[in-house]
C-alpha cells in the first residue's frame, strides 16, 4: 500500500470514529425508552451495520487491507468525539438557541 492511500485510510478511520461516536449517542437516545429485548436487538443490529459499513469503505479505499493502527485511529476518533461533544455542550446554550428559533 502506498503512502497516499495509507494517509487517506488513516484519516478515514479517524473521522469514522468521530461519526461512530455521534451515531452511538443518537442510538442511545432513540432506544432509551424501549424494552430491554428491543434495545439489545437494535444495538446488535446497529453495531453490525457500523462494522459492515467500515469494512465496505475500507475495501473500497485499499482493497480490504486492515492494519492495527487503523483500529487505533478509529478508537482515537471515538474518544475525541466524546471530548468534542463535551466541549460543545459546555459552550453552547441550547435554551438560548431554541428561544431564537422560536422568535423566527
WOGI-V900292 format. One record per run of one state. SS is the DSSP state (A for helix, B for strand, O for the rest). FROM is the first residue (numbers start at 1). TO is the last residue. If there is no record, write none. Layout:
# WOGI-V900292
[[SS FROM TO] [SS FROM TO]]
This chain:
# WOGI-V900292
[[O 1 2] [A 3 31] [O 32 35] [A 36 62] [O 63 67] [A 68 91] [O 92 93] [A 94 103] [O 104 104]]
